[in-house]
Amino acid sequence: MILVTGATGTSGSEIVKSLSKAGVAFRAMVRDPGKAEALRLPGVHIVRGDFADGPSLDAALVGVDRVLLLTPPAQDQVAVQGRFIAAAVKTKVKHIVKFSAIRADAKSPYAFPRWHGESEQQLEQSGIAWTHLRPNFFMQNLFGLAASIKSGAIYQPAADSKAAFVDVRDIADVAAKALTQTGHEGRAYDLTGPQSLTYHDVAQIFSTVLGRPIQYVPVSSEAAGQAMKGSGMPAWQADAINELMTLMREGKTADVTLAVPELTGHPAKTLESFVRENVASFKQ
Ligand SMILES: NC(=O)c1ccc[n+]([C@@H]2O[C@H](COP(=O)([O-])OP(=O)(O)OC[C@H]3O[C@@H](n4cnc5c(N)ncnc54)[C@H](OP(=O)(O)O)[C@@H]3O)[C@@H](O)[C@H]2O)c1
């Protein structure tokens, strides 16, 4: 039996759809079954589970041999994933596919890559077979910029650097393969879209699709940090996101990999196709 955690989120909900489409019967763990209506698809069995509630994890893991481990971005995510891995060892889970992140590295100076790197190490030392999915920046993050795009500009502290943005639906298709096929144990996959793009390129794609000029305005890290904190984001999170933009300016998010087409058998989605499909979210 497969268990998908983080099932109501941006990525988890797409992983649930991919597994359901593949004809697999599996469990989707949610902390509030009331929020799970959209997940009630063929093959999906909803179970209640909360990362903060050990007995609920033990119950969700009964009879489970493979897990997609996805926890929300949080300061205590290493401890949360550590507790989950310990529970999975107890219930004799055989394989965990860990939803990690680009440049995961326990020695990274930057919080999110370091935290994912530390959790990857914990999982590798647990005795459970592992697969690490390390996605680049999600195309779906652009929904968070919709208000700004509607007003004609994208403000980012990215200078002229590039990212190989990936569509979460492609990550989900890779996750479904890793959970249902053998041969992915002990592998780490860097998951990217098909193109490495600057925010100038991103703005150009929006301009083309929307039929009106959208400008990219590079800003400083300080200005971006102030804007995020001013909008109510906790300081630790704004700082961690700013670190990811530093990673981008250092050129560490630019590489395009072939993991999505090679593992799924279909091409990775382009940013232009993502924007065209979601144009209603970005129109004035
Ligand atoms: N954004 C990016 O560009 C990017 C790139 C690479 C990697 N990542 C990684 O992707 C991960 C986040 O993925 P996402 O954006 O898909 O997440 P998300 O949309 O924030 O979803 C988080 C999920 O975790 C669930 N959750 C939260 N607290 C929980 C708890 N106490 N017990 C059980 N479930 C709980 C949420 O359920 P509720 O509905 O109940 O809240 C939701 O289903 C992070 O590890 C991040 O580092 C992100």
The ligand as a MOL file (V3000), in Angstrom:
LIG
                    3D

  0  0  0     0  0            999 V3000
M  V30 BEGIN CTAB
M  V30 COUNTS 48 52 0 0 0
M  V30 BEGIN ATOM
M  V30 1 N 7.7690 26.1160 -4.1690 0
M  V30 2 C 8.8360 25.7010 -4.8340 0
M  V30 3 O 9.2480 26.2830 -5.8550 0
M  V30 4 C 9.5680 24.4680 -4.3550 0
M  V30 5 C 10.6270 23.9710 -5.1300 0
M  V30 6 C 11.2880 22.8130 -4.6950 0
M  V30 7 C 10.8800 22.1640 -3.5380 0
M  V30 8 N 9.8500 22.6770 -2.7990 0 CHG=1
M  V30 9 C 9.4500 21.9560 -1.5750 0
M  V30 10 O 8.1040 21.5530 -1.7350 0
M  V30 11 C 7.5520 21.3490 -0.4360 0
M  V30 12 C 6.2250 22.0420 -0.3710 0
M  V30 13 O 5.3880 21.5150 -1.3560 0
M  V30 14 P 3.9990 22.1870 -1.6950 0
M  V30 15 O 4.2220 23.5970 -2.1380 0
M  V30 16 O 3.2620 21.2620 -2.5760 0 CHG=-1
M  V30 17 O 3.3580 22.2380 -0.2440 0
M  V30 18 P 2.0370 22.9540 0.2260 0
M  V30 19 O 1.1760 23.3480 -0.9390 0
M  V30 20 O 2.4300 23.9980 1.2310 0
M  V30 21 O 1.2820 21.7650 0.9670 0
M  V30 22 C 1.6750 21.3150 2.2270 0
M  V30 23 C 0.8600 20.0860 2.5680 0
M  V30 24 O 1.2530 19.6360 3.8710 0
M  V30 25 C 0.0640 19.4650 4.6460 0
M  V30 26 N 0.3310 19.7070 6.0600 0
M  V30 27 C 0.6700 20.8760 6.6580 0
M  V30 28 N 0.8410 20.6850 7.9780 0
M  V30 29 C 0.5580 19.3810 8.2210 0
M  V30 30 C 0.5220 18.5870 9.3890 0
M  V30 31 N 0.8140 19.0840 10.5950 0
M  V30 32 N 0.2050 17.2820 9.2640 0
M  V30 33 C -0.1100 16.7530 8.0470 0
M  V30 34 N -0.0860 17.4510 6.9010 0
M  V30 35 C 0.2310 18.7480 6.9910 0
M  V30 36 C -0.9110 20.4870 4.0950 0
M  V30 37 O -2.1990 20.1190 4.4890 0
M  V30 38 P -3.3590 21.1580 4.8780 0
M  V30 39 O -4.1720 21.2980 3.6280 0
M  V30 40 O -4.0880 20.4920 5.9760 0
M  V30 41 O -2.6880 22.4430 5.2890 0
M  V30 42 C -0.6470 20.3420 2.6060 0
M  V30 43 O -1.3020 19.2070 2.1170 0
M  V30 44 C 8.5520 21.9190 0.5600 0
M  V30 45 O 9.2820 20.8570 1.1050 0
M  V30 46 C 9.4270 22.7950 -0.3150 0
M  V30 47 O 10.7180 22.9740 0.2400 0
M  V30 48 C 9.1730 23.7960 -3.1840 0
M  V30 END ATOM
M  V30 BEGIN BOND
M  V30 1 1 1 2
M  V30 2 2 2 3
M  V30 3 1 2 4
M  V30 4 1 4 5
M  V30 5 2 4 48
M  V30 6 2 5 6
M  V30 7 1 6 7
M  V30 8 2 7 8
M  V30 9 1 8 9
M  V30 10 1 8 48
M  V30 11 1 9 10
M  V30 12 1 9 46
M  V30 13 1 10 11
M  V30 14 1 11 12
M  V30 15 1 11 44
M  V30 16 1 12 13
M  V30 17 1 13 14
M  V30 18 2 14 15
M  V30 19 1 14 16
M  V30 20 1 14 17
M  V30 21 1 17 18
M  V30 22 2 18 19
M  V30 23 1 18 20
M  V30 24 1 18 21
M  V30 25 1 21 22
M  V30 26 1 22 23
M  V30 27 1 23 24
M  V30 28 1 23 42
M  V30 29 1 24 25
M  V30 30 1 25 26
M  V30 31 1 25 36
M  V30 32 1 26 27
M  V30 33 1 26 35
M  V30 34 2 27 28
M  V30 35 1 28 29
M  V30 36 1 29 30
M  V30 37 2 29 35
M  V30 38 1 30 31
M  V30 39 2 30 32
M  V30 40 1 32 33
M  V30 41 2 33 34
M  V30 42 1 34 35
M  V30 43 1 36 37
M  V30 44 1 36 42
M  V30 45 1 37 38
M  V30 46 2 38 39
M  V30 47 1 38 40
M  V30 48 1 38 41
M  V30 49 1 42 43
M  V30 50 1 44 45
M  V30 51 1 44 46
M  V30 52 1 46 47
M  V30 END BOND
M  V30 END CTAB
M  END
